[in-house]
Amino acid sequence: MKFGMMSLDFKRLTLEETFRLAKLYGFDGVEIFGSRCHLYPDDYSQEIARQIRTLQKQYELEVPMYTPLALNLPLCICSPNEKEREYGVAYYQKAVQIASEIGAPRLLVVADHPGYFTDSEKVWSWLVKSISQICTYAEDKNVQVTIEPLTPVESPVVSTVDHCVRLLNEVDSPCLYAMMDIVPPTIVKEPISKYFEMLGDRLNYIHLCNNDGTTDAHLRLDTGVLPVADVINVIHKRGYEGYVTTELYSEMYFDPELMLSNTARNLRHIAEELGLQHRF
C-alpha cells in the first residue's frame, strides 16, 4: 500500500511547493488536480510536462493519478446536450494525453449531474458512449481511465459500486477501471468490502478522508463518523496494494501544511499499529 496526497488541498500553493511538502511529510505520491494553478488542461504545454517530470525526480515522488477539474462545468459526458457531451469527451481525451506525457498511469473521470428531467436510461447510454470513446483514445497511451463514484447529491448516475460494475461490463474496455472514494459508500450505506468483492483487480485507486455521514464533506482523518484506522485495516486485509490518497478539501484551506501534518501524523500512527510500511 502506498499513501498519496491530492494537490486540490493545496490549490493556493504552487505545484512545486505541494511536491516539497508531500516529500517533507513522508507521502509516496501527489495526485495532481487539474485546476488552473496546477495543471488545467487548457493551459497544458510540453514545458509544463517537463517541469512535472522534473518535480517527480527531484522530490522522488510519483504522480499516481491526474484529476482534471470537471464538476459543475459545461462538459458533462452524460448530458442531454450533445455539444456538452462532445466537449466533455474531447476534454477528457486531452487529459488522457496529458496523463500519458507526465507519467501518470491513471486518469480520474466522473459522470457529472445531467439534470433532473431526462430519462435515466438515455443518460446511461450517453455515459457508456462517452466513456467508450475516451477509453478507445487511451488504448495505446498506458493510461487507466478510472471512474469515480460520486455522492447522490453530486450526481445520481454513478454513485455505487453496482453502477461501476455495470459500466465496466457495458463499456468492456481493458482501459476502464473504477476507484473508491470513501464518502459515497458512507452516504449510501454500502459496505466498503463490496468494492473489493465486486471489482476485484479493476479497483485501482482509493480516496481517503473522514465524513459526517450525511453530506459529501471530506473531513480530516481524526474527526467524523468513520473509524479510519479500521477502514485502512479492511483495505489492507483485502490485499489491496495500490494507492490510498487523502482528499480533504472541506478542511483547513487557510493552512494546508497544518492539515498535511495532521494527516501524516494520523497515517503514521495507523500504519505503525497495522504493521504497514510507510515513509511518515
C-alpha positions as CSV (number, residue, x, y, z in Angstrom):
1,M,0.0,0.0,0.0
2,K,1.2,3.5,-0.9
3,F,0.0,6.8,0.5
4,G,-0.7,9.9,-1.6
5,M,-2.0,13.4,-1.1
6,M,-4.1,15.4,-3.5
7,S,-3.0,18.7,-4.8
8,L,-6.6,20.1,-4.7
9,D,-6.0,20.6,-1.0
10,F,-3.1,22.9,-1.9
11,K,-4.6,24.9,-4.7
12,R,-3.4,28.2,-3.2
13,L,0.2,27.0,-3.3
14,T,2.4,26.3,-6.3
15,L,2.7,22.7,-7.6
16,E,6.4,22.7,-6.7
17,E,5.6,23.7,-3.1
18,T,3.0,21.0,-3.0
19,F,5.6,18.4,-4.0
20,R,8.0,19.8,-1.5
21,L,5.5,19.4,1.4
22,A,4.5,15.9,0.2
23,K,8.1,14.8,0.4
24,L,8.7,16.6,3.7
25,Y,5.8,14.8,5.4
26,G,6.5,11.4,4.0
27,F,4.0,10.7,1.2
28,D,4.7,8.5,-1.7
29,G,3.0,10.5,-4.4
30,V,1.0,13.6,-5.4
31,E,-2.4,13.2,-7.2
32,I,-2.4,16.3,-9.4
33,F,-5.7,18.1,-9.5
34,G,-6.3,20.0,-12.8
35,S,-7.2,23.4,-11.5
36,R,-5.7,26.4,-13.2
37,C,-2.9,26.9,-10.7
38,H,-1.6,23.4,-11.0
39,L,-2.5,21.6,-14.3
40,Y,-5.6,22.9,-16.1
41,P,-5.9,21.0,-19.4
42,D,-6.3,24.2,-21.5
43,D,-3.1,25.6,-20.1
44,Y,-1.0,22.5,-20.8
45,S,2.3,22.6,-22.7
46,Q,5.3,20.4,-23.2
47,E,7.2,22.8,-21.0
48,I,4.7,22.1,-18.2
49,A,5.1,18.4,-18.8
50,R,8.9,18.7,-18.4
51,Q,8.5,20.6,-15.2
52,I,6.2,18.0,-13.7
53,R,8.6,15.1,-14.7
54,T,11.4,17.1,-13.1
55,L,9.5,17.6,-9.9
56,Q,8.9,13.8,-9.7
57,K,12.6,13.1,-10.0
58,Q,13.7,16.0,-7.7
59,Y,11.4,15.0,-4.9
60,E,11.3,11.2,-5.5
61,L,7.5,11.2,-5.8
62,E,5.1,9.6,-8.1
63,V,2.0,11.1,-9.8
64,P,-0.4,8.2,-9.4
65,M,-3.4,10.0,-10.8
66,Y,-4.3,13.0,-12.9
67,T,-7.7,14.5,-11.9
68,P,-8.8,17.3,-14.2
69,L,-11.3,19.8,-12.9
70,A,-14.7,18.5,-14.2
71,L,-17.6,19.1,-11.9
72,N,-20.0,21.9,-12.4
73,L,-18.5,22.8,-15.8
74,P,-20.2,22.7,-19.2
75,L,-18.6,19.3,-20.1
76,C,-20.8,16.6,-18.6
77,I,-20.2,13.4,-20.5
78,C,-23.8,12.2,-19.9
79,S,-25.6,15.5,-20.5
80,P,-28.7,15.7,-22.6
81,N,-26.9,18.4,-24.6
82,E,-25.0,16.8,-27.4
83,K,-22.4,19.6,-27.7
84,E,-21.7,19.4,-24.0
85,R,-21.1,15.7,-24.3
86,E,-18.8,16.2,-27.3
87,Y,-16.8,18.8,-25.4
88,G,-16.6,16.6,-22.4
89,V,-15.2,13.7,-24.4
90,A,-12.7,15.9,-26.1
91,Y,-11.7,17.4,-22.7
92,Y,-11.1,14.0,-21.2
93,Q,-9.2,12.8,-24.3
94,K,-6.9,15.7,-23.9
95,A,-6.5,14.8,-20.2
96,V,-5.6,11.2,-21.3
97,Q,-2.8,12.7,-23.4
98,I,-1.6,14.9,-20.5
99,A,-1.6,12.0,-18.1
100,S,0.5,9.9,-20.5
101,E,3.0,12.6,-21.1
102,I,3.5,13.4,-17.4
103,G,3.8,9.8,-16.4
104,A,0.5,9.5,-14.6
105,P,-0.8,5.9,-15.0
106,R,-4.4,6.8,-14.2
107,L,-6.9,9.5,-15.2
108,L,-9.9,10.2,-13.0
109,V,-13.3,10.7,-14.8
110,V,-16.7,11.5,-13.3
111,A,-20.3,11.4,-14.5
112,D,-21.5,14.9,-13.5
113,H,-25.1,15.6,-12.8
114,P,-27.1,15.5,-16.1
115,G,-30.2,17.4,-14.8
116,Y,-33.4,16.2,-13.3
117,F,-35.8,15.7,-16.2
118,T,-34.2,13.3,-18.6
119,D,-34.8,9.5,-18.8
120,S,-32.2,7.7,-16.7
121,E,-31.6,5.1,-19.4
122,K,-30.9,7.7,-22.0
123,V,-28.4,9.3,-19.6
124,W,-26.8,6.0,-19.1
125,S,-26.5,5.3,-22.8
126,W,-24.8,8.6,-23.3
127,L,-22.4,7.9,-20.5
128,V,-21.5,4.5,-22.0
129,K,-20.8,6.0,-25.4
130,S,-18.7,8.8,-24.0
131,I,-16.6,6.5,-21.7
132,S,-16.1,4.1,-24.7
133,Q,-14.7,7.0,-26.8
134,I,-12.4,8.1,-24.0
135,C,-11.2,4.5,-23.5
136,T,-10.6,4.0,-27.2
137,Y,-8.4,7.1,-27.2
138,A,-6.5,5.8,-24.2
139,E,-5.8,2.3,-25.5
140,D,-2.2,3.0,-26.7
141,K,-1.3,5.5,-24.1
142,N,-0.7,3.4,-21.0
143,V,-3.4,5.3,-19.0
144,Q,-6.1,3.6,-17.0
145,V,-9.4,5.6,-17.3
146,T,-10.8,5.4,-13.8
147,I,-14.4,6.2,-13.0
148,E,-15.0,7.7,-9.6
149,P,-18.5,7.3,-8.0
150,L,-19.9,10.5,-6.6
151,T,-22.4,11.0,-3.8
152,P,-26.1,11.1,-5.0
153,V,-26.1,14.7,-4.0
154,E,-23.4,15.5,-6.6
155,S,-24.8,13.1,-9.3
156,P,-27.1,10.1,-9.3
157,V,-25.5,8.5,-12.4
158,V,-22.5,6.7,-10.9
159,S,-22.8,6.6,-7.1
160,T,-22.5,3.0,-6.1
161,V,-20.2,0.0,-6.9
162,D,-23.1,-1.6,-8.8
163,H,-23.0,1.4,-11.2
164,C,-19.3,0.9,-11.6
165,V,-19.7,-2.8,-12.4
166,R,-22.5,-2.1,-14.9
167,L,-20.3,0.5,-16.6
168,L,-17.3,-1.8,-16.8
169,N,-19.5,-4.6,-18.3
170,E,-21.1,-2.4,-20.9
171,V,-18.0,-0.5,-22.0
172,D,-15.9,-3.7,-21.9
173,S,-12.5,-1.9,-22.3
174,P,-9.2,-3.1,-20.9
175,C,-8.5,0.6,-20.2
176,L,-11.5,1.1,-17.9
177,Y,-11.1,0.8,-14.1
178,A,-13.0,2.0,-11.0
179,M,-11.9,3.6,-7.8
180,M,-13.4,4.1,-4.3
181,D,-13.8,7.4,-2.7
182,I,-14.7,6.6,0.9
183,V,-17.5,9.2,1.1
184,P,-20.1,7.7,-1.4
185,P,-20.3,4.3,0.3
186,T,-20.6,6.0,3.7
187,I,-23.5,8.1,2.4
188,V,-25.4,5.3,0.7
189,K,-24.7,2.8,3.5
190,E,-22.7,0.5,1.3
191,P,-20.0,-1.8,2.8
192,I,-16.6,-0.8,1.6
193,S,-15.8,-4.5,1.3
194,K,-18.3,-4.7,-1.6
195,Y,-15.9,-2.7,-3.7
196,F,-13.3,-5.3,-3.4
197,E,-15.7,-8.2,-3.8
198,M,-17.4,-6.8,-7.0
199,L,-14.5,-5.0,-8.7
200,G,-11.5,-7.3,-7.9
201,D,-8.5,-6.2,-9.9
202,R,-10.5,-3.4,-11.6
203,L,-10.4,-1.4,-8.4
204,N,-7.2,0.6,-8.9
205,Y,-7.3,3.6,-6.5
206,I,-8.8,4.9,-3.2
207,H,-9.6,8.3,-1.9
208,L,-9.5,8.6,1.9
209,C,-10.9,11.1,4.3
210,N,-13.5,11.2,7.1
211,N,-17.1,12.1,6.7
212,D,-20.1,13.4,8.7
213,G,-22.4,10.5,7.5
214,T,-24.9,12.7,5.7
215,T,-23.2,15.1,3.3
216,D,-20.2,15.0,0.9
217,A,-17.9,16.6,3.4
218,H,-14.3,15.4,3.2
219,L,-13.1,15.8,6.8
220,R,-9.7,15.4,8.4
221,L,-8.9,11.8,9.5
222,D,-9.4,12.3,13.2
223,T,-12.9,13.8,13.1
224,G,-16.1,12.3,11.7
225,V,-18.1,9.1,11.8
226,L,-15.6,6.8,10.2
227,P,-13.0,4.7,12.2
228,V,-10.3,5.5,9.7
229,A,-7.8,3.0,11.2
230,D,-10.3,0.3,10.7
231,V,-11.0,1.5,7.1
232,I,-7.3,1.1,6.3
233,N,-7.2,-2.3,8.1
234,V,-10.1,-3.5,5.9
235,I,-8.3,-2.2,2.8
236,H,-5.1,-4.0,4.0
237,K,-6.9,-7.3,4.8
238,R,-8.4,-7.3,1.4
239,G,-4.9,-7.4,-0.1
240,Y,-5.0,-4.0,-1.8
241,E,-1.5,-2.8,-2.6
242,G,-2.3,0.3,-4.6
243,Y,-2.6,4.0,-3.7
244,V,-4.6,5.4,-0.8
245,T,-4.7,9.1,-1.4
246,T,-6.1,11.6,1.1
247,E,-8.6,14.2,-0.2
248,L,-9.6,16.7,2.5
249,Y,-10.9,19.7,0.6
250,S,-13.5,20.5,3.3
251,E,-10.8,21.3,5.9
252,M,-8.3,24.0,6.6
253,Y,-7.7,25.7,3.3
254,F,-6.3,28.6,5.3
255,D,-3.3,26.4,6.5
256,P,-2.8,23.4,4.2
257,E,0.5,22.4,5.7
258,L,-1.1,22.2,9.1
259,M,-3.7,19.9,7.6
260,L,-1.0,17.8,6.0
261,S,0.9,17.5,9.2
262,N,-2.3,16.3,10.9
263,T,-2.9,13.8,8.1
264,A,0.6,12.4,8.2
265,R,0.6,12.0,12.0
266,N,-2.7,10.1,11.8
267,L,-1.5,7.9,9.0
268,R,1.8,7.2,10.7
269,H,0.1,6.0,13.9
270,I,-2.3,3.8,11.9
271,A,0.5,2.4,9.7
272,E,2.6,1.5,12.8
273,E,-0.4,0.0,14.5
274,L,-1.2,-2.2,11.5
275,G,2.4,-3.0,10.6
276,L,2.3,-1.3,7.3
277,Q,5.4,0.1,5.5
278,H,5.4,3.9,5.4
279,R,7.6,6.9,5.0
280,F,5.9,9.1,7.5
